[in-house]
Amino acid sequence: MADNAHIGEKRLVERLSLVSLWRIIRASEWWEYKVIPVLAAFYATALILDVPVSAIWREALMAFAAIVPAAVYASVVNDLTDLEDDLAAGKPNRFAGRSRLLGLIFIILSAEALAVISCRWRHDAVLLSLYLAVWLAFSLYSLPPFRLKKRGFLGILACASGEHLFPTLVAAILAFRGAQRPYNFIWLMIVGTWALANGIRAILWHQLTDIDADRAVGAQTFAARHSRSAMLIGTWIAFPTELLACTTMLVEMRSRWPLAAVGAYVPLVALRIRWWHIRPVIVTPKPDFLFLTTELNIVLLPIAILVASALRHRGDWVVLGVHFLIFPANVSRTLRATLNFARTALKASLKLARVS
């Protein structure tokens, strides 16, 4: 009897381990991929204002603290509402075999964070409205009876707005607030367009990736109903819009370092295609793929912006170090890839020198 109790206790500990909780909230899918671009918008806003990020670190921390509970809420609610469809389609779901009470606990904790942050921002109507819009977009996307996920392009807009557009605007506005400067609505429109276009392309890719499973269970997502339109919108509307908005951001930042990030990204992509036979993807899923601009948005661009700011304001070197500590995964991956390319190029040069 004691052995059974010990085994049961051990299983409970395993289920509630940090690794397990990290998986339940699907943090690997958003910790760097969704949070970093939002913080990059904060860094970029500080750069155009010529304000040290280290001087407005409290607002940066608030942006981070506001994004994380919203992301947890979105992940948990999406998995709980998709559970039956995922099981029917044979797709993995983090709550399969787990009590839904655990999901409810995460939702309650996230809601408490929402209440605290909303109370803090209650005197700023613009900031509060945008932050509440994040949660509303996630709720409308997943929860019945709205369930915009299954209601065509409205679902695409809801997801892209909740994951990218509204959080990015919240971060940019926090930077203006921290710097005590009036809002630059042209800049907000530029970063908002960049975020929305990137978000639309990301969710279209996600739905196209899941298209067979969604059709098998009758989940009428936009991509499942209009796959060709999804590819066309992602390739010929969202992607060019994202590139145009990003280019405009680079011009507005007036620094060579973000431009250098783009200059480094292009050969990295070209070398992956040539040497590793990686297939570039705009929105249409492919095996052995590289989703274009992801590495630029989550590694090279935010680092370059912080370097540009740190060269003007020495305290921002500390911010860059903290950024590396919190988001190490893709930085190390990019560094390894760059070193591999360097070794390959060196070997090819030595071989050519011996032949000649």
Disulfide bonds with the S-S distance in Angstrom:
none
